[in-house]
Amino acid sequence: MNSGKTSESTTLSEREQEILELVAIGLTNNEIGEKLEISKRTVDNHISNILTKTKTDNRVELVRWALQWGKICLDEVNCCVLPETSD
């Protein structure tokens, strides 16, 4: 797995982050396209760009990378809760 070569500083666009979250919950590219009202080809392109940016080879590695770097939250796993401020 190549994900050790990237870091949490890898910048994803807002749309790429949205697609990453949908990949992580198990949606297919067709389902993501329908949900976001974009073509499957556009989803394919976004996922290809995300894989390149994160230096991962497939969806499984991508989700592992996203969990490792706190880019996604699945079923309350890896969720960051911000501390409450006292006013």
C-alpha positions as CSV (number, residue, x, y, z in Angstrom):
1,M,0.0,0.0,0.0
2,N,1.4,3.4,-1.0
3,S,-0.6,5.5,1.4
4,G,2.3,5.9,3.7
5,K,3.8,8.3,1.2
6,T,1.0,10.9,1.6
7,S,0.0,12.9,4.6
8,E,-3.0,14.6,6.2
9,S,-1.9,17.7,4.3
10,T,-3.1,16.3,1.0
11,T,-5.6,18.8,-0.2
12,L,-8.9,17.6,-1.7
13,S,-11.5,19.9,-3.2
14,E,-14.9,20.1,-1.6
15,R,-16.3,17.9,-4.3
16,E,-13.5,15.4,-4.0
17,Q,-14.1,15.2,-0.2
18,E,-17.8,14.7,-0.8
19,I,-17.1,11.9,-3.3
20,L,-14.6,10.3,-0.9
21,E,-17.2,10.2,1.8
22,L,-19.7,8.5,-0.6
23,V,-17.0,6.0,-1.7
24,A,-16.4,5.2,2.0
25,I,-20.0,4.3,2.7
26,G,-19.9,1.9,-0.2
27,L,-21.7,3.7,-3.1
28,T,-20.7,2.7,-6.7
29,N,-19.7,5.4,-9.2
30,N,-23.1,5.2,-10.8
31,E,-24.8,5.7,-7.4
32,I,-22.5,8.6,-6.5
33,G,-23.4,10.2,-9.9
34,E,-27.1,9.8,-9.3
35,K,-26.8,11.2,-5.7
36,L,-24.8,14.2,-6.8
37,E,-26.6,14.7,-10.1
38,I,-23.4,14.4,-12.2
39,S,-22.4,11.8,-14.8
40,K,-20.7,8.6,-14.0
41,R,-17.8,9.7,-16.2
42,T,-17.4,12.9,-14.0
43,V,-17.3,10.7,-10.9
44,D,-14.7,8.4,-12.5
45,N,-12.5,11.5,-13.2
46,H,-12.9,12.7,-9.7
47,I,-12.0,9.4,-8.2
48,S,-9.0,9.1,-10.5
49,N,-7.8,12.5,-9.3
50,I,-8.4,11.6,-5.7
51,L,-6.4,8.3,-6.1
52,T,-3.5,10.3,-7.7
53,K,-3.5,12.9,-5.0
54,T,-3.5,10.4,-2.2
55,K,-1.1,8.0,-4.0
56,T,-3.5,5.1,-3.4
57,D,-4.1,2.4,-6.0
58,N,-7.8,1.5,-5.3
59,R,-10.9,2.3,-3.3
60,V,-9.9,0.1,-0.4
61,E,-6.5,1.8,0.0
62,L,-8.2,5.2,-0.4
63,V,-10.7,4.5,2.4
64,R,-7.8,3.2,4.6
65,W,-5.9,6.4,3.8
66,A,-8.9,8.6,4.6
67,L,-9.5,6.9,7.9
68,Q,-5.8,7.1,8.8
69,W,-5.6,10.8,8.2
70,G,-9.0,11.7,9.6
71,K,-10.6,12.7,6.3
72,I,-13.7,10.7,6.9
73,C,-15.8,9.4,9.8
74,L,-17.5,6.0,9.5
75,D,-20.0,4.9,12.1
76,E,-18.4,7.1,14.8
77,V,-15.0,5.6,14.1
78,N,-12.2,8.1,13.7
79,C,-14.5,11.0,14.4
80,C,-12.9,14.1,15.9
81,V,-14.9,15.9,18.5
82,L,-13.9,19.4,19.0
83,P,-13.5,20.5,22.6
84,E,-16.2,22.8,23.9
85,T,-15.2,26.3,24.6
86,S,-16.1,27.8,27.9
87,D,-17.5,31.3,27.6
